[in-house]
């Protein structure tokens, strides 16, 4: 009897000690301020919308606003202004450095989650001096075509692609003959590095 009690205690105490220590750490960490979950601010709450639903909501507001502005400026003046502002925007975000290479320019299209979500890209060629691909799906084009705002979408989103490439490196030549936004079957992008 005495032996079995000793055996029980020598086996049980380490287990209880470990259990108590583990539980005490769990309980103490649960009340520490950095572990306690703070209420989520209303701006950060999950909505349950799909990416397309959220995009459609914003695009509808944007397209409506642009159409209303066109009533004041005239449609052609609005489209021209959007194209010029798009070129200015891309020129402002792409800073030329002599070491900028074509692969650096196209890398975000392959790696950035935002591009992966809104674009389906079929790579045709990917060399150091030449990259060409087909965009077979574009959420921008899909939604703006459905909203009868493709011309606004083209002026806002597509038109500046050439300016963007040239601002990144003037030796990048951008060639495109069709876009989804204009109702074609794809966007055929080709970037050539000339020296």
C-alpha positions as CSV (number, residue, x, y, z in Angstrom):
1,X,0.0,0.0,0.0
2,X,2.8,2.4,1.0
3,X,4.7,1.6,-2.3
4,X,1.6,2.2,-4.4
5,X,1.0,5.5,-2.8
6,X,4.6,6.6,-3.4
7,X,4.3,5.4,-7.0
8,X,1.0,7.3,-7.5
9,X,2.5,10.5,-6.0
10,X,5.7,10.4,-8.1
11,X,3.7,9.9,-11.2
12,X,0.9,12.3,-10.4
13,X,2.8,15.3,-9.0
14,X,4.8,16.0,-12.2
15,X,1.7,15.7,-14.3
16,X,-0.3,18.0,-12.0
17,X,2.5,20.4,-11.8
18,X,2.9,20.7,-15.5
19,X,-0.9,20.9,-15.9
20,X,-1.2,23.6,-13.3
21,X,1.7,25.6,-14.7
22,X,0.3,25.3,-18.2
23,X,-3.2,26.3,-17.1
24,X,-1.8,29.2,-15.0
25,X,0.0,30.5,-18.0
26,X,-3.0,30.2,-20.2
27,X,-5.2,32.0,-17.6
28,X,-2.6,34.7,-16.9
29,X,-2.1,35.3,-20.6
30,X,-5.9,35.6,-21.1
31,X,-6.1,38.5,-18.8
32,X,-3.0,40.4,-20.1
33,X,-4.1,43.5,-22.0
34,X,-2.2,42.7,-25.2
35,X,-3.7,39.2,-25.5
36,X,-7.3,40.3,-24.7
37,X,-9.2,40.9,-27.9
38,X,-10.2,44.4,-28.3
39,X,-13.5,45.2,-30.0
40,X,-13.2,45.6,-33.7
41,X,-13.8,49.1,-35.0
42,X,-16.8,49.4,-37.3
43,X,-14.5,50.2,-40.2
44,X,-12.7,46.9,-39.8
45,X,-15.6,44.6,-39.4
46,X,-16.0,41.9,-42.0
47,X,-19.0,42.4,-44.3
48,X,-19.4,39.1,-46.1
49,X,-19.3,40.8,-49.5
50,X,-17.4,39.1,-52.3
51,X,-14.6,41.1,-53.9
52,X,-16.8,41.6,-57.0
53,X,-19.8,42.8,-54.9
54,X,-17.6,45.4,-53.1
55,X,-16.0,46.5,-56.3
56,X,-19.4,46.7,-58.1
57,X,-20.7,49.0,-55.3
58,X,-17.7,51.4,-55.6
59,X,-17.7,51.3,-59.4
60,X,-21.4,52.1,-59.6
61,X,-20.8,55.2,-57.5
62,X,-17.8,56.2,-59.5
63,X,-19.5,55.7,-62.9
64,X,-22.6,57.6,-61.8
65,X,-20.5,60.5,-60.5
66,X,-18.4,60.7,-63.8
67,X,-21.6,60.6,-65.9
68,X,-23.0,63.5,-63.9
69,X,-19.8,65.5,-64.3
70,X,-20.0,64.8,-68.0
71,X,-23.4,66.6,-68.0
72,X,-21.5,69.8,-66.9
73,X,-18.3,69.4,-68.9
74,X,-19.4,67.5,-71.9
75,X,-18.7,63.9,-72.5
76,X,-15.6,64.4,-74.7
77,X,-14.1,66.9,-72.3
78,X,-14.6,64.5,-69.4
79,X,-12.9,61.6,-71.3
80,X,-10.0,63.8,-72.3
81,X,-9.6,65.0,-68.7
82,X,-9.7,61.4,-67.4
83,X,-7.1,60.3,-69.9
84,X,-4.7,63.2,-69.1
85,X,-5.1,62.7,-65.3
86,X,-4.5,58.9,-65.8
87,X,-1.3,59.6,-67.6
88,X,-0.3,62.1,-64.9
89,X,-1.1,59.6,-62.2
90,X,1.0,56.8,-63.7
91,X,3.9,59.2,-64.4
92,X,3.8,60.3,-60.8
93,X,4.0,56.8,-59.3
94,X,6.6,55.4,-61.6
95,X,10.0,56.9,-61.0
96,X,12.6,56.2,-63.6
97,X,16.0,55.0,-62.4
98,X,18.7,53.8,-64.9
99,X,18.6,50.3,-63.2
100,X,14.9,49.8,-63.8
101,X,14.5,46.7,-65.9
102,X,11.4,45.2,-67.6
103,X,11.1,42.3,-65.2
104,X,10.9,44.8,-62.3
105,X,8.0,46.5,-64.0
106,X,6.0,43.4,-64.7
107,X,6.7,41.6,-61.4
108,X,3.7,43.1,-59.5
109,X,1.3,41.7,-62.1
110,X,2.5,38.2,-61.2
111,X,3.0,38.6,-57.5
112,X,0.6,41.3,-56.1
113,X,-2.6,39.8,-54.7
114,X,-4.7,42.7,-56.0
115,X,-3.7,42.0,-59.5
116,X,-4.2,38.3,-59.1
117,X,-7.7,38.8,-57.9
118,X,-8.9,41.3,-60.5
119,X,-7.0,40.0,-63.6
120,X,-6.6,36.6,-65.2
121,X,-3.3,36.7,-67.1
122,X,-2.1,34.2,-69.6
123,X,1.6,34.6,-70.1
124,X,2.7,34.2,-73.8
125,X,6.3,35.1,-73.5
126,X,8.4,36.2,-70.5
127,X,12.0,37.1,-71.4
128,X,14.4,39.7,-70.0
129,X,13.8,42.0,-73.0
130,X,10.2,41.0,-74.0
131,X,7.1,40.2,-72.0
132,X,3.7,39.5,-73.6
133,X,0.5,38.3,-72.1
134,X,-3.2,38.2,-72.6
135,X,-5.6,39.4,-70.0
136,X,-8.6,37.1,-70.4
137,X,-10.5,38.4,-67.4
138,X,-10.6,41.8,-65.8
139,X,-13.0,42.7,-63.0
140,X,-12.7,46.4,-63.9
141,X,-13.8,45.7,-67.5
142,X,-16.5,43.2,-66.4
143,X,-18.2,45.6,-64.0
144,X,-17.8,48.8,-66.0
145,X,-19.1,47.3,-69.2
146,X,-22.1,46.1,-67.2
147,X,-22.6,49.6,-65.9
148,X,-22.4,51.1,-69.4
149,X,-19.3,53.0,-68.4
150,X,-16.6,51.3,-70.4
151,X,-15.4,54.5,-72.0
152,X,-15.0,56.0,-68.6
153,X,-13.3,52.9,-67.4
154,X,-10.9,52.9,-70.4
155,X,-9.9,56.5,-69.8
156,X,-9.5,56.0,-66.1
157,X,-7.8,52.6,-65.9
158,X,-6.4,51.5,-69.3
159,X,-5.3,54.6,-71.2
160,X,-2.3,55.4,-68.9
161,X,-0.6,52.0,-69.3
162,X,1.8,53.3,-72.0
163,X,2.7,56.4,-69.9
164,X,3.2,54.1,-66.8
165,X,5.7,51.9,-68.7
166,X,7.6,54.9,-70.2
167,X,7.8,56.6,-66.8
168,X,9.2,53.5,-65.2
169,X,11.8,53.3,-68.0
170,X,11.7,55.2,-71.3
171,X,13.2,52.2,-73.0
172,X,10.1,50.1,-72.4
173,X,7.9,50.1,-75.4
174,X,4.3,49.2,-74.7
175,X,2.2,47.7,-77.5
176,X,-1.5,46.8,-77.2
177,X,-4.1,46.4,-79.9
178,X,-7.2,45.5,-78.0
179,X,-8.7,45.6,-74.5
180,X,-11.5,43.9,-72.6
181,X,-12.7,47.3,-71.6
182,X,-13.3,48.1,-75.3
183,X,-15.3,44.9,-75.7
184,X,-12.5,42.7,-77.3
185,X,-11.9,39.1,-76.3
186,X,-8.7,40.0,-74.3
187,X,-6.2,42.7,-73.6
188,X,-3.0,41.9,-75.5
189,X,-0.1,43.5,-73.6
190,X,3.4,43.4,-75.0
191,X,6.3,45.1,-73.4
192,X,9.7,45.4,-75.2
193,X,12.9,46.6,-73.8
194,X,14.8,48.6,-76.4
195,X,18.3,49.9,-75.9
